[in-house]
Amino acid sequence: MKEGIQEKHAMHEITLSLNGEAARLPAGTALDQALERWGYGGRRVAVAINDTFAPRSSWAERTLDDGDRIDIVAPVGGG
């Protein structure tokens, strides 16, 4: 039974910063999955992780880590 508890604990959540606010995700979440979860799926956005631009081509492979700082910027229309 102890093994089951340890396995469950191994699948923990991470805490990160999303646009300056604390956010939690399951460990092992990729950036594209996180964006979908946060309501940005399919939207045109620019993303920086720890002050480094993350190209859209890397989103599926980029796994988020505990303590990451995520900044998401969406274009604003107007004139």
A tleap script that builds the chain and sets N, CA, C and O, in Angstrom:
source leaprc.protein.ff14SB
mol = sequence {
  NMET LYS GLU GLY ILE GLN GLU LYS HIE ALA
  MET HIE GLU ILE THR LEU SER LEU ASN GLY
  GLU ALA ALA ARG LEU PRO ALA GLY THR ALA
  LEU ASP GLN ALA LEU GLU ARG TRP GLY TYR
  GLY GLY ARG ARG VAL ALA VAL ALA ILE ASN
  ASP THR PHE ALA PRO ARG SER SER TRP ALA
  GLU ARG THR LEU ASP ASP GLY ASP ARG ILE
  ASP ILE VAL ALA PRO VAL GLY GLY CGLY
}
set mol.1.N position { 0.821 -1.189 0.000 }
set mol.1.CA position { 0.000 0.000 0.000 }
set mol.1.C position { 0.867 1.256 0.000 }
set mol.1.O position { 0.481 2.275 -0.573 }
set mol.2.N position { 2.011 1.191 0.626 }
set mol.2.CA position { 2.906 2.340 0.649 }
set mol.2.C position { 3.335 2.736 -0.759 }
set mol.2.O position { 3.471 3.924 -1.051 }
set mol.3.N position { 3.550 1.750 -1.637 }
set mol.3.CA position { 3.953 2.057 -3.007 }
set mol.3.C position { 2.894 2.892 -3.708 }
set mol.3.O position { 3.227 3.842 -4.416 }
set mol.4.N position { 1.622 2.552 -3.523 }
set mol.4.CA position { 0.538 3.302 -4.142 }
set mol.4.C position { 0.531 4.753 -3.694 }
set mol.4.O position { 0.278 5.651 -4.497 }
set mol.5.N position { 0.803 4.987 -2.431 }
set mol.5.CA position { 0.862 6.353 -1.905 }
set mol.5.C position { 2.022 7.100 -2.535 }
set mol.5.O position { 1.876 8.261 -2.917 }
set mol.6.N position { 3.170 6.453 -2.650 }
set mol.6.CA position { 4.328 7.106 -3.251 }
set mol.6.C position { 4.083 7.406 -4.724 }
set mol.6.O position { 4.468 8.470 -5.210 }
set mol.7.N position { 3.444 6.476 -5.444 }
set mol.7.CA position { 3.147 6.711 -6.854 }
set mol.7.C position { 2.192 7.884 -7.011 }
set mol.7.O position { 2.370 8.716 -7.900 }
set mol.8.N position { 1.186 7.954 -6.160 }
set mol.8.CA position { 0.231 9.050 -6.219 }
set mol.8.C position { 0.941 10.373 -5.933 }
set mol.8.O position { 0.669 11.381 -6.586 }
set mol.9.N position { 1.839 10.368 -4.969 }
set mol.9.CA position { 2.595 11.570 -4.624 }
set mol.9.C position { 3.519 11.978 -5.768 }
set mol.9.O position { 3.752 13.168 -5.979 }
set mol.10.N position { 4.046 10.999 -6.508 }
set mol.10.CA position { 4.949 11.304 -7.615 }
set mol.10.C position { 4.222 12.057 -8.721 }
set mol.10.O position { 4.858 12.794 -9.475 }
set mol.11.N position { 2.920 11.896 -8.835 }
set mol.11.CA position { 2.138 12.588 -9.853 }
set mol.11.C position { 1.595 13.889 -9.261 }
set mol.11.O position { 0.393 14.147 -9.318 }
set mol.12.N position { 2.460 14.685 -8.709 }
set mol.12.CA position { 2.075 15.897 -8.001 }
set mol.12.C position { 1.785 17.059 -8.942 }
set mol.12.O position { 1.970 16.961 -10.155 }
set mol.13.N position { 1.335 18.139 -8.366 }
set mol.13.CA position { 1.104 19.365 -9.117 }
set mol.13.C position { 2.314 20.269 -8.983 }
set mol.13.O position { 3.078 20.180 -8.022 }
set mol.14.N position { 2.471 21.138 -9.965 }
set mol.14.CA position { 3.503 22.159 -9.901 }
set mol.14.C position { 2.811 23.505 -9.718 }
set mol.14.O position { 1.646 23.676 -10.077 }
set mol.15.N position { 3.541 24.442 -9.160 }
set mol.15.CA position { 3.046 25.802 -9.002 }
set mol.15.C position { 3.917 26.704 -9.846 }
set mol.15.O position { 5.144 26.627 -9.793 }
set mol.16.N position { 3.282 27.556 -10.621 }
set mol.16.CA position { 4.026 28.485 -11.461 }
set mol.16.C position { 3.310 29.820 -11.464 }
set mol.16.O position { 2.241 29.970 -10.874 }
set mol.17.N position { 3.908 30.781 -12.131 }
set mol.17.CA position { 3.326 32.114 -12.232 }
set mol.17.C position { 2.755 32.292 -13.630 }
set mol.17.O position { 3.460 32.104 -14.621 }
set mol.18.N position { 1.483 32.654 -13.713 }
set mol.18.CA position { 0.814 32.917 -14.987 }
set mol.18.C position { 0.413 34.386 -14.999 }
set mol.18.O position { -0.514 34.792 -14.299 }
set mol.19.N position { 1.117 35.175 -15.798 }
set mol.19.CA position { 0.872 36.619 -15.860 }
set mol.19.C position { 0.847 37.241 -14.463 }
set mol.19.O position { 0.010 38.093 -14.165 }
set mol.20.N position { 1.776 36.804 -13.618 }
set mol.20.CA position { 1.927 37.370 -12.286 }
set mol.20.C position { 1.039 36.766 -11.213 }
set mol.20.O position { 1.120 37.165 -10.052 }
set mol.21.N position { 0.192 35.810 -11.579 }
set mol.21.CA position { -0.702 35.160 -10.618 }
set mol.21.C position { -0.286 33.702 -10.445 }
set mol.21.O position { 0.158 33.062 -11.398 }
set mol.22.N position { -0.431 33.184 -9.236 }
set mol.22.CA position { -0.096 31.785 -8.983 }
set mol.22.C position { -1.064 30.870 -9.728 }
set mol.22.O position { -2.269 31.117 -9.758 }
set mol.23.N position { -0.528 29.820 -10.322 }
set mol.23.CA position { -1.333 28.819 -11.031 }
set mol.23.C position { -0.756 27.447 -10.730 }
set mol.23.O position { 0.443 27.304 -10.488 }
set mol.24.N position { -1.624 26.434 -10.747 }
set mol.24.CA position { -1.188 25.059 -10.501 }
set mol.24.C position { -1.582 24.192 -11.681 }
set mol.24.O position { -2.638 24.365 -12.289 }
set mol.25.N position { -0.700 23.257 -11.981 }
set mol.25.CA position { -0.929 22.305 -13.067 }
set mol.25.C position { -0.395 20.945 -12.650 }
set mol.25.O position { 0.476 20.864 -11.783 }
set mol.26.N position { -0.903 19.875 -13.254 }
set mol.26.CA position { -0.298 18.572 -13.003 }
set mol.26.C position { 1.143 18.562 -13.525 }
set mol.26.O position { 1.427 19.127 -14.581 }
set mol.27.N position { 2.033 17.930 -12.797 }
set mol.27.CA position { 3.418 17.798 -13.251 }
set mol.27.C position { 3.422 17.113 -14.606 }
set mol.27.O position { 2.629 16.203 -14.851 }
set mol.28.N position { 4.315 17.550 -15.487 }
set mol.28.CA position { 4.434 16.951 -16.804 }
set mol.28.C position { 3.552 17.594 -17.862 }
set mol.28.O position { 3.499 17.114 -18.995 }
set mol.29.N position { 2.856 18.677 -17.510 }
set mol.29.CA position { 1.983 19.355 -18.472 }
set mol.29.C position { 2.819 20.114 -19.495 }
set mol.29.O position { 3.726 20.864 -19.136 }
set mol.30.N position { 2.504 19.912 -20.774 }
set mol.30.CA position { 3.174 20.646 -21.848 }
set mol.30.C position { 2.524 22.020 -21.988 }
set mol.30.O position { 1.372 22.217 -21.600 }
set mol.31.N position { 3.271 22.959 -22.544 }
set mol.31.CA position { 2.782 24.325 -22.704 }
set mol.31.C position { 1.487 24.368 -23.507 }
set mol.31.O position { 0.567 25.097 -23.135 }
set mol.32.N position { 1.387 23.607 -24.597 }
set mol.32.CA position { 0.156 23.651 -25.399 }
set mol.32.C position { -1.052 23.167 -24.602 }
set mol.32.O position { -2.154 23.691 -24.767 }
set mol.33.N position { -0.853 22.171 -23.739 }
set mol.33.CA position { -1.938 21.676 -22.891 }
set mol.33.C position { -2.340 22.733 -21.865 }
set mol.33.O position { -3.525 22.925 -21.595 }
set mol.34.N position { -1.352 23.412 -21.300 }
set mol.34.CA position { -1.629 24.456 -20.314 }
set mol.34.C position { -2.404 25.604 -20.951 }
set mol.34.O position { -3.358 26.114 -20.364 }
set mol.35.N position { -1.997 26.008 -22.146 }
set mol.35.CA position { -2.693 27.100 -22.828 }
set mol.35.C position { -4.150 26.730 -23.094 }
set mol.35.O position { -5.042 27.563 -22.932 }
set mol.36.N position { -4.390 25.505 -23.494 }
set mol.36.CA position { -5.760 25.034 -23.713 }
set mol.36.C position { -6.549 25.103 -22.408 }
set mol.36.O position { -7.682 25.583 -22.379 }
set mol.37.N position { -5.950 24.629 -21.358 }
set mol.37.CA position { -6.603 24.606 -20.043 }
set mol.37.C position { -6.934 26.014 -19.558 }
set mol.37.O position { -7.966 26.229 -18.922 }
set mol.38.N position { -6.062 26.968 -19.858 }
set mol.38.CA position { -6.250 28.351 -19.417 }
set mol.38.C position { -7.136 29.163 -20.358 }
set mol.38.O position { -7.343 30.354 -20.125 }
set mol.39.N position { -7.662 28.545 -21.416 }
set mol.39.CA position { -8.572 29.232 -22.318 }
set mol.39.C position { -7.920 29.944 -23.492 }
set mol.39.O position { -8.565 30.753 -24.159 }
set mol.40.N position { -6.652 29.655 -23.753 }
set mol.40.CA position { -5.944 30.285 -24.865 }
set mol.40.C position { -5.844 29.380 -26.089 }
set mol.40.O position { -5.223 29.766 -27.079 }
set mol.41.N position { -6.427 28.204 -26.050 }
set mol.41.CA position { -6.337 27.269 -27.162 }
set mol.41.C position { -6.870 27.873 -28.451 }
set mol.41.O position { -7.981 28.401 -28.482 }
set mol.42.N position { -6.083 27.796 -29.508 }
set mol.42.CA position { -6.496 28.307 -30.803 }
set mol.42.C position { -6.382 29.815 -30.969 }
set mol.42.O position { -6.609 30.330 -32.063 }
set mol.43.N position { -6.036 30.530 -29.910 }
set mol.43.CA position { -5.911 31.987 -29.996 }
set mol.43.C position { -4.493 32.371 -30.380 }
set mol.43.O position { -3.536 31.651 -30.093 }
set mol.44.N position { -4.376 33.516 -31.032 }
set mol.44.CA position { -3.051 34.045 -31.374 }
set mol.44.C position { -2.491 34.742 -30.143 }
set mol.44.O position { -2.983 35.789 -29.722 }
set mol.45.N position { -1.470 34.150 -29.586 }
set mol.45.CA position { -0.826 34.723 -28.407 }
set mol.45.C position { 0.684 34.570 -28.537 }
set mol.45.O position { 1.179 33.714 -29.270 }
set mol.46.N position { 1.391 35.408 -27.818 }
set mol.46.CA position { 2.839 35.270 -27.670 }
set mol.46.C position { 3.081 34.805 -26.240 }
set mol.46.O position { 2.432 35.275 -25.306 }
set mol.47.N position { 4.018 33.878 -26.078 }
set mol.47.CA position { 4.281 33.302 -24.766 }
set mol.47.C position { 5.763 33.418 -24.438 }
set mol.47.O position { 6.624 33.126 -25.267 }
set mol.48.N position { 6.044 33.851 -23.209 }
set mol.48.CA position { 7.412 33.851 -22.693 }
set mol.48.C position { 7.440 32.969 -21.452 }
set mol.48.O position { 6.544 33.026 -20.610 }
set mol.49.N position { 8.476 32.161 -21.355 }
set mol.49.CA position { 8.698 31.330 -20.176 }
set mol.49.C position { 10.003 31.790 -19.558 }
set mol.49.O position { 11.060 31.724 -20.187 }
set mol.50.N position { 9.922 32.253 -18.326 }
set mol.50.CA position { 11.104 32.760 -17.621 }
set mol.50.C position { 11.827 33.817 -18.462 }
set mol.50.O position { 13.050 33.793 -18.604 }
set mol.51.N position { 11.042 34.741 -19.013 }
set mol.51.CA position { 11.545 35.879 -19.798 }
set mol.51.C position { 12.145 35.495 -21.146 }
set mol.51.O position { 12.821 36.317 -21.765 }
set mol.52.N position { 11.919 34.274 -21.615 }
set mol.52.CA position { 12.416 33.834 -22.918 }
set mol.52.C position { 11.230 33.474 -23.805 }
set mol.52.O position { 10.379 32.672 -23.420 }
set mol.53.N position { 11.176 34.075 -25.006 }
set mol.53.CA position { 10.096 33.804 -25.951 }
set mol.53.C position { 10.038 32.315 -26.276 }
set mol.53.O position { 11.065 31.681 -26.517 }
set mol.54.N position { 8.831 31.768 -26.279 }
set mol.54.CA position { 8.622 30.354 -26.624 }
set mol.54.C position { 7.910 30.290 -27.971 }
set mol.54.O position { 6.716 30.581 -28.040 }
set mol.55.N position { 8.614 29.915 -29.049 }
set mol.55.CA position { 7.962 29.835 -30.352 }
set mol.55.C position { 6.845 28.789 -30.356 }
set mol.55.O position { 6.942 27.758 -29.691 }
set mol.56.N position { 5.800 29.069 -31.106 }
set mol.56.CA position { 4.647 28.167 -31.187 }
set mol.56.C position { 5.081 26.740 -31.551 }
set mol.56.O position { 4.481 25.773 -31.081 }
set mol.57.N position { 6.103 26.610 -32.371 }
set mol.57.CA position { 6.571 25.282 -32.797 }
set mol.57.C position { 7.102 24.443 -31.636 }
set mol.57.O position { 7.245 23.229 -31.776 }
set mol.58.N position { 7.398 25.067 -30.494 }
set mol.58.CA position { 7.947 24.339 -29.343 }
set mol.58.C position { 6.898 24.014 -28.285 }
set mol.58.O position { 7.199 23.291 -27.334 }
set mol.59.N position { 5.693 24.519 -28.421 }
set mol.59.CA position { 4.701 24.409 -27.358 }
set mol.59.C position { 4.363 22.974 -26.978 }
set mol.59.O position { 4.195 22.687 -25.793 }
set mol.60.N position { 4.258 22.070 -27.936 }
set mol.60.CA position { 3.870 20.687 -27.628 }
set mol.60.C position { 4.979 19.933 -26.901 }
set mol.60.O position { 4.703 19.017 -26.126 }
set mol.61.N position { 6.230 20.313 -27.148 }
set mol.61.CA position { 7.362 19.611 -26.540 }
set mol.61.C position { 7.824 20.254 -25.238 }
set mol.61.O position { 8.529 19.616 -24.456 }
set mol.62.N position { 7.442 21.499 -24.992 }
set mol.62.CA position { 7.957 22.226 -23.823 }
set mol.62.C position { 7.137 21.876 -22.590 }
set mol.62.O position { 6.000 22.324 -22.444 }
set mol.63.N position { 7.721 21.073 -21.702 }
set mol.63.CA position { 7.072 20.707 -20.449 }
set mol.63.C position { 7.331 21.802 -19.428 }
set mol.63.O position { 8.462 22.265 -19.274 }
set mol.64.N position { 6.290 22.209 -18.737 }
set mol.64.CA position { 6.424 23.260 -17.735 }
set mol.64.C position { 6.970 22.682 -16.436 }
set mol.64.O position { 6.689 21.538 -16.076 }
set mol.65.N position { 7.752 23.496 -15.746 }
set mol.65.CA position { 8.403 23.074 -14.509 }
set mol.65.C position { 7.915 23.902 -13.332 }
set mol.65.O position { 7.443 25.027 -13.500 }
set mol.66.N position { 8.033 23.338 -12.151 }
set mol.66.CA position { 7.682 24.044 -10.931 }
set mol.66.C position { 8.477 25.346 -10.858 }
set mol.66.O position { 9.695 25.344 -11.033 }
set mol.67.N position { 7.792 26.444 -10.603 }
set mol.67.CA position { 8.456 27.734 -10.470 }
set mol.67.C position { 8.587 28.525 -11.760 }
set mol.67.O position { 9.046 29.667 -11.729 }
set mol.68.N position { 8.194 27.945 -12.909 }
set mol.68.CA position { 8.267 28.689 -14.172 }
set mol.68.C position { 7.411 29.948 -14.090 }
set mol.68.O position { 6.384 29.977 -13.413 }
set mol.69.N position { 7.855 30.985 -14.795 }
set mol.69.CA position { 7.093 32.229 -14.930 }
set mol.69.C position { 6.588 32.304 -16.367 }
set mol.69.O position { 7.378 32.420 -17.303 }
set mol.70.N position { 5.281 32.238 -16.536 }
set mol.70.CA position { 4.663 32.254 -17.856 }
set mol.70.C position { 3.994 33.607 -18.064 }
set mol.70.O position { 3.178 34.037 -17.248 }
set mol.71.N position { 4.343 34.272 -19.157 }
set mol.71.CA position { 3.692 35.522 -19.533 }
set mol.71.C position { 3.048 35.312 -20.892 }
set mol.71.O position { 3.707 34.895 -21.844 }
set mol.72.N position { 1.756 35.605 -20.976 }
set mol.72.CA position { 1.000 35.439 -22.213 }
set mol.72.C position { 0.475 36.801 -22.635 }
set mol.72.O position { -0.139 37.517 -21.843 }
set mol.73.N position { 0.723 37.149 -23.887 }
set mol.73.CA position { 0.268 38.424 -24.424 }
set mol.73.C position { -0.566 38.139 -25.667 }
set mol.73.O position { -0.114 37.449 -26.581 }
set mol.74.N position { -1.776 38.670 -25.696 }
set mol.74.CA position { -2.646 38.543 -26.864 }
set mol.74.C position { -2.710 39.897 -27.561 }
set mol.74.O position { -2.766 40.931 -26.894 }
set mol.75.N position { -2.702 39.906 -28.900 }
set mol.75.CA position { -2.790 41.183 -29.612 }
set mol.75.C position { -4.129 41.869 -29.334 }
set mol.75.O position { -5.161 41.221 -29.163 }
set mol.76.N position { -4.075 43.189 -29.295 }
set mol.76.CA position { -5.276 43.984 -29.061 }
set mol.76.C position { -5.558 44.786 -30.318 }
set mol.76.O position { -4.700 45.530 -30.794 }
set mol.77.N position { -6.752 44.636 -30.851 }
set mol.77.CA position { -7.129 45.385 -32.048 }
set mol.77.C position { -7.652 46.761 -31.678 }
set mol.77.O position { -8.053 47.006 -30.540 }
set mol.78.N position { -7.643 47.619 -32.620 }
set mol.78.CA position { -8.167 48.961 -32.370 }
set mol.78.C position { -7.546 49.947 -33.318 }
set mol.78.O position { -6.755 49.590 -34.191 }
set mol.79.N position { -7.908 51.166 -33.135 }
set mol.79.CA position { -7.343 52.143 -34.036 }
set mol.79.C position { -7.552 53.541 -33.573 }
set mol.79.O position { -7.124 54.483 -34.240 }
savepdb mol mol.pdb
quit
